[in-house]
Amino acid sequence: MPRLSVLFIAAHPVEGPSTRFRIHQYLPALEASGIAAEVRPFLSSRLAPLAYRPGVAAKLGITALGALGRLGDLVRASRADLVYVLREAFPVGPEVFERGMEALSGRLAFDFDDAIWERSFNIDNPIDRLRDFDRPARLIARARRTVVGSEYLATYARRHAPSPEQVVLIPTVVDTARFRPAPRPADGALVIGWIGTPRNTSYLQAIWPGLAEAARRNPALRYCFVGAEPFETEGVPVEFRPWTLAGEITDIQGFDIGIMPLPDDPQTRGKCGFKIIEYMACGLPAVASPVGANREVLRHGETGLLATTPEEWAEALHLLAGDAALRRAMGEAGRARAVAGYSLAAMTPRFIATIEAAAG
């Protein structure tokens, strides 16, 4: 008989990185500690891709289906000791479902790993026009515990929480037994890689002049962008590879250097440096923009390099491309840092303790 039951309410199915890494990977440990868990995304893995297709009718239809599912989740909440909301229960409007679930369960926890109180800056997202950007603050004020992915997000949460002690910082981490270094093929190529979602392709395009210059200076260098929308690369070798859940780890293991460019705006300052954590766990040096948690996760000169301008990006990549010993040393240091502070094993006790505290 489980000692606690938790209903996890997620904005996305398991294919969404927040859902996968902030909920699903903890489920075995919760079960082992006597905590029963059920995960309820807004849309299933089958329906979620339809939300990104053109056309208003399809979007309205799947939103209606999601709303019906949330009505069923109200019943589930009445049987749970704790309702744990990751990002949001419903994509638009005020926190109607969250309030209902809290009333039925009696206990609410809230989790976010982005600056979800800010509008999108890199794309024109029509949904933003219907969002209530004050909703996160109100949920923080109601939650028994608010879990965040970075210090920047924690600072925001502490301004709205009943007490600062109710805000818990848990980075988005990886299972370092699965995300681990793997041998690279001895083909003479040097692969600089990025993994992400199509909506963030603009981050790559913004620094492309620097990436192109690095490729011109290093003939063995080529790029692999996993999940990005293809764009013009002016003859520089680039593989635009579709993202898949099954290929996520092996794709990263196929890189020699991982990159995480970001513009500096109110939304990106809430990013939690997760790509860097994935790269470090797989033993890769990283080059990243000094924005948000990137400055905390990456140790400049030890586990990777920070770069802002296209010229700095070109120089950082040229330096790493020409020095195999430096890449190896930074990769080993990054791997050790990931295991010690950004691993599933390191964060699981804190996550379970947070669940227990929120459930009373």
C-alpha positions as CSV (number, residue, x, y, z in Angstrom):
1,M,0.0,0.0,0.0
2,P,1.6,3.4,-1.0
3,R,2.1,5.9,1.8
4,L,1.4,8.9,-0.5
5,S,-0.3,9.4,-3.9
6,V,0.7,12.2,-6.3
7,L,-1.1,13.4,-9.4
8,F,1.4,15.0,-11.7
9,I,-0.2,17.5,-14.1
10,A,2.0,18.3,-17.1
11,A,1.7,20.7,-20.0
12,H,3.3,18.2,-22.4
13,P,3.6,14.4,-22.8
14,V,6.8,12.5,-22.2
15,E,8.4,13.8,-25.5
16,G,8.5,17.3,-23.9
17,P,11.9,17.7,-22.1
18,S,10.4,19.3,-19.0
19,T,7.9,16.4,-18.5
20,R,10.6,13.7,-19.2
21,F,13.3,15.1,-17.0
22,R,11.4,16.8,-14.2
23,I,8.8,14.1,-13.7
24,H,9.2,10.8,-15.6
25,Q,12.7,10.0,-14.7
26,Y,11.9,10.2,-11.0
27,L,9.0,7.8,-11.1
28,P,11.0,4.6,-10.3
29,A,12.5,6.3,-7.2
30,L,9.1,7.5,-6.1
31,E,7.7,4.0,-6.4
32,A,10.6,2.5,-4.5
33,S,10.0,5.0,-1.6
34,G,6.3,4.1,-1.4
35,I,4.9,7.1,-3.3
36,A,2.3,6.2,-6.0
37,A,2.3,8.6,-9.0
38,E,0.1,9.2,-12.0
39,V,1.2,11.6,-14.8
40,R,-1.4,13.4,-16.8
41,P,-0.2,15.6,-19.7
42,F,-2.6,18.1,-21.3
43,L,-2.4,16.1,-24.6
44,S,-1.2,12.6,-25.3
45,S,1.9,11.8,-27.3
46,R,-0.4,11.0,-30.3
47,L,-2.3,14.3,-30.2
48,A,0.4,16.8,-29.1
49,P,2.0,17.0,-32.6
50,L,-1.3,18.3,-34.0
51,A,-1.0,21.4,-32.0
52,Y,1.9,22.6,-34.2
53,R,0.1,22.1,-37.5
54,P,-1.4,25.0,-39.3
55,G,-5.1,25.7,-39.1
56,V,-7.3,27.0,-36.3
57,A,-9.9,24.2,-36.4
58,A,-7.4,21.4,-35.5
59,K,-6.0,23.5,-32.6
60,L,-9.5,24.3,-31.3
61,G,-10.4,20.6,-31.5
62,I,-7.4,19.3,-29.6
63,T,-7.7,22.1,-27.0
64,A,-11.3,20.9,-26.4
65,L,-10.1,17.4,-26.0
66,G,-7.5,18.5,-23.5
67,A,-10.1,20.4,-21.5
68,L,-12.2,17.3,-21.3
69,G,-9.2,15.4,-20.0
70,R,-8.7,18.0,-17.4
71,L,-12.2,17.6,-16.2
72,G,-11.4,13.9,-15.5
73,D,-8.2,15.1,-13.7
74,L,-10.4,16.9,-11.2
75,V,-11.8,13.6,-10.2
76,R,-8.3,12.1,-10.0
77,A,-7.2,15.1,-7.8
78,S,-9.9,14.2,-5.2
79,R,-8.1,10.9,-4.7
80,A,-4.5,12.3,-4.5
81,D,-2.6,13.4,-1.5
82,L,-0.8,16.0,-3.7
83,V,-1.4,17.7,-7.0
84,Y,1.9,18.6,-8.6
85,V,1.6,21.0,-11.5
86,L,4.5,21.3,-14.0
87,R,4.2,24.7,-15.8
88,E,0.4,24.7,-16.3
89,A,-2.7,22.6,-16.4
90,F,-4.3,24.5,-19.3
91,P,-2.5,26.6,-21.9
92,V,-4.6,29.8,-21.7
93,G,-6.6,31.9,-19.2
94,P,-6.4,31.9,-15.4
95,E,-5.7,29.0,-13.2
96,V,-9.2,27.5,-13.1
97,F,-8.1,23.8,-13.2
98,E,-5.3,24.3,-10.7
99,R,-7.6,25.9,-8.2
100,G,-10.2,23.1,-8.7
101,M,-7.5,20.4,-8.2
102,E,-6.1,22.1,-5.1
103,A,-9.6,22.4,-3.6
104,L,-10.2,18.7,-4.2
105,S,-6.8,17.4,-3.1
106,G,-6.1,20.0,-0.5
107,R,-2.4,20.2,-1.4
108,L,-0.7,21.9,-4.4
109,A,2.9,22.0,-5.6
110,F,4.1,24.0,-8.6
111,D,7.1,23.5,-10.8
112,F,8.6,25.5,-13.7
113,D,12.0,25.6,-15.5
114,D,11.5,28.6,-17.8
115,A,10.6,32.2,-17.4
116,I,6.9,31.4,-18.0
117,W,5.8,34.8,-16.8
118,E,7.4,36.4,-19.9
119,R,6.2,36.4,-23.5
120,S,8.1,34.6,-26.3
121,F,10.8,36.8,-27.8
122,N,12.2,34.5,-30.5
123,I,9.0,33.6,-32.2
124,D,5.5,35.2,-32.6
125,N,3.4,32.7,-30.6
126,P,-0.3,33.4,-31.1
127,I,-1.1,31.5,-27.9
128,D,0.8,34.3,-26.0
129,R,-2.1,36.6,-26.8
130,L,-4.4,34.4,-24.7
131,R,-2.1,33.6,-21.8
132,D,-2.4,35.0,-18.4
133,F,1.2,36.0,-17.5
134,D,0.3,36.7,-13.9
135,R,-0.9,33.1,-13.4
136,P,2.6,31.8,-12.3
137,A,2.7,34.4,-9.5
138,R,-0.7,33.4,-8.2
139,L,0.1,29.7,-8.3
140,I,3.4,30.3,-6.4
141,A,1.4,32.1,-3.7
142,R,-1.0,29.1,-3.4
143,A,1.5,26.2,-3.6
144,R,2.9,24.4,-0.6
145,R,6.2,24.1,-2.5
146,T,7.4,25.8,-5.7
147,V,10.1,23.9,-7.5
148,V,12.3,25.8,-9.9
149,G,15.2,24.9,-12.2
150,S,17.6,27.8,-11.7
151,E,18.5,30.6,-9.2
152,Y,17.1,33.2,-11.6
153,L,13.7,31.5,-11.4
154,A,14.0,31.0,-7.7
155,T,14.5,34.8,-7.3
156,Y,11.2,35.4,-9.0
157,A,9.4,32.6,-7.1
158,R,10.6,33.9,-3.7
159,R,9.0,37.3,-4.4
160,H,5.6,35.6,-4.6
161,A,5.9,32.6,-2.2
162,P,4.3,32.7,1.3
163,S,7.9,32.2,2.6
164,P,11.3,31.8,0.9
165,E,11.7,28.3,2.4
166,Q,8.8,27.1,0.3
167,V,10.9,27.6,-2.9
168,V,13.1,24.6,-3.8
169,L,15.8,24.7,-6.5
170,I,16.1,21.5,-8.4
171,P,18.0,21.8,-11.7
172,T,16.7,19.8,-14.7
173,V,19.2,16.9,-14.6
174,V,19.9,13.7,-16.5
175,D,20.6,10.1,-15.5
176,T,24.3,10.0,-15.9
177,A,24.2,6.2,-16.1
178,R,22.4,6.6,-19.5
179,F,23.9,10.0,-20.6
180,R,27.5,9.0,-20.6
181,P,30.6,9.2,-22.9
182,A,30.8,6.9,-25.9
183,P,33.6,6.2,-28.3
184,R,33.7,8.5,-31.4
185,P,34.3,7.0,-34.8
186,A,37.9,7.5,-36.1
187,D,36.7,9.1,-39.3
188,G,38.7,12.3,-39.0
189,A,35.6,14.5,-38.8
190,L,35.0,16.9,-35.9
191,V,31.3,17.3,-35.1
192,I,29.9,20.4,-33.4
193,G,26.4,19.6,-32.3
194,W,23.2,21.3,-31.1
195,I,20.0,19.6,-29.9
196,G,16.7,21.4,-29.4
197,T,13.3,22.3,-30.8
198,P,12.5,23.9,-34.2
199,R,11.2,27.1,-32.5
200,N,14.8,27.8,-31.2
201,T,16.5,27.6,-34.6
202,S,16.8,31.4,-34.5
203,Y,19.4,31.0,-31.7
204,L,21.7,29.2,-34.2
205,Q,21.0,31.6,-37.0
206,A,22.0,34.6,-34.8
207,I,25.6,33.2,-34.4
208,W,25.8,31.5,-37.7
209,P,28.5,34.0,-39.1
210,G,30.8,32.8,-36.2
211,L,30.0,29.1,-36.8
212,A,30.6,29.5,-40.6
213,E,34.0,31.3,-39.9
214,A,35.1,28.5,-37.6
215,A,34.3,25.9,-40.3
216,R,36.3,27.9,-42.9
217,R,39.3,27.9,-40.5
218,N,39.0,24.2,-39.7
219,P,38.4,22.0,-42.8
220,A,37.6,18.9,-40.7
221,L,34.8,20.6,-38.9
222,R,31.1,19.9,-39.6
223,Y,27.9,20.7,-37.8
224,C,25.0,18.5,-36.7
225,F,21.8,20.3,-35.6
226,V,19.3,17.9,-34.1
227,G,15.7,19.2,-34.1
228,A,16.4,22.5,-35.9
229,E,14.6,23.9,-38.9
230,P,16.9,23.8,-41.9
231,F,18.3,27.1,-43.1
232,E,20.8,28.4,-45.6
233,T,24.4,27.5,-44.6
234,E,26.4,29.0,-47.5
235,G,28.0,25.7,-48.4
236,V,29.2,24.9,-44.8
237,P,28.6,21.2,-44.1
238,V,25.6,20.9,-41.8
239,E,23.3,17.9,-41.1
240,F,19.9,18.9,-40.0
241,R,18.7,15.8,-38.2
242,P,15.1,15.2,-36.9
243,W,14.9,14.8,-33.1
244,T,13.6,11.5,-31.8
245,L,13.1,10.2,-28.3
246,A,15.0,7.0,-29.1
247,G,17.9,8.8,-30.7
248,E,18.4,11.6,-28.1
249,I,21.4,10.2,-26.3
250,T,23.2,8.6,-29.2
251,D,22.8,11.9,-31.2
252,I,24.6,13.8,-28.4
253,Q,27.2,11.0,-28.0
254,G,28.0,11.6,-31.7
255,F,29.2,15.2,-31.1
256,D,32.7,16.2,-30.3
257,I,31.6,19.7,-29.0
258,G,28.2,20.8,-27.8
259,I,26.9,24.3,-28.3
260,M,24.2,26.3,-26.6
261,P,23.7,29.8,-28.0
262,L,21.2,32.2,-26.5
263,P,20.2,35.8,-27.0
264,D,20.1,37.9,-23.8
265,D,16.4,38.7,-23.1
266,P,14.0,38.4,-20.2
267,Q,12.8,35.0,-21.3
268,T,16.2,33.4,-22.1
269,R,17.5,34.5,-18.7
270,G,15.2,31.9,-17.3
271,K,16.8,29.1,-19.3
272,C,18.4,26.4,-17.0
273,G,21.4,25.4,-19.0
274,F,20.0,21.9,-19.7
275,K,21.8,21.4,-23.0
276,I,25.1,22.0,-21.3
277,I,24.2,19.4,-18.6
278,E,23.5,16.9,-21.4
279,Y,26.8,17.6,-23.1
280,M,28.8,17.4,-19.9
281,A,27.2,14.1,-18.9
282,C,28.3,12.7,-22.2
283,G,31.8,13.9,-21.7
284,L,31.7,16.8,-24.2
285,P,33.2,20.3,-23.9
286,A,30.6,23.0,-24.4
287,V,30.5,26.5,-25.9
288,A,27.6,28.6,-24.7
289,S,26.3,32.1,-24.4
290,P,26.8,33.7,-20.9
291,V,23.0,34.0,-20.4
292,G,20.8,32.6,-17.6
293,A,22.0,29.5,-15.8
294,N,24.6,28.9,-18.5
295,R,27.0,31.0,-16.4
296,E,26.4,28.8,-13.4
297,V,26.4,25.4,-15.1
298,L,29.4,25.9,-17.4
299,R,32.8,26.7,-15.8
300,H,34.6,28.9,-18.3
301,G,38.0,27.5,-19.1
302,E,37.3,24.3,-17.2
303,T,34.3,22.5,-18.7
304,G,33.9,24.7,-21.7
305,L,34.0,28.3,-23.0
306,L,31.6,31.2,-23.0
307,A,31.1,33.3,-26.1
308,T,28.9,36.3,-27.0
309,T,29.7,37.8,-30.4
310,P,30.0,35.8,-33.6
311,E,33.8,36.6,-33.5
312,E,34.0,35.0,-30.0
313,W,32.1,32.0,-31.1
314,A,34.5,31.5,-34.1
315,E,37.5,31.8,-31.8
316,A,36.2,29.5,-29.1
317,L,35.3,26.8,-31.7
318,H,38.6,27.2,-33.5
319,L,40.5,26.8,-30.3
320,L,38.7,23.6,-29.3
321,A,38.7,22.2,-32.8
322,G,42.5,22.4,-32.9
323,D,43.3,21.0,-29.5
324,A,42.2,17.4,-28.8
325,A,43.8,17.3,-25.4
326,L,41.9,20.5,-24.3
327,R,38.6,18.9,-25.5
328,R,39.4,15.7,-23.6
329,A,40.3,17.6,-20.4
330,M,37.2,19.8,-20.5
331,G,35.0,16.8,-21.3
332,E,36.3,14.9,-18.4
333,A,35.9,17.9,-16.0
334,G,32.3,18.4,-17.3
335,R,31.5,14.7,-16.8
336,A,32.6,14.9,-13.2
337,R,30.7,18.1,-12.6
338,A,27.5,16.5,-14.1
339,V,27.8,13.4,-12.0
340,A,28.4,15.4,-8.8
341,G,25.8,18.1,-9.1
342,Y,23.5,17.6,-12.1
343,S,22.6,14.0,-12.1
344,L,19.5,12.0,-11.3
345,A,21.2,10.3,-8.4
346,A,22.3,13.6,-6.9
347,M,18.8,15.2,-7.1
348,T,16.5,12.3,-6.3
349,P,16.7,12.7,-2.5
350,R,15.8,16.4,-2.8
351,F,12.9,15.7,-5.1
352,I,11.4,13.0,-2.8
353,A,11.8,15.3,0.2
354,T,10.0,18.1,-1.6
355,I,7.1,15.8,-2.5
356,E,6.9,14.7,1.2
357,A,7.0,18.2,2.5
358,A,4.3,19.4,0.0
359,A,2.1,16.5,0.9
360,G,2.4,17.3,4.6
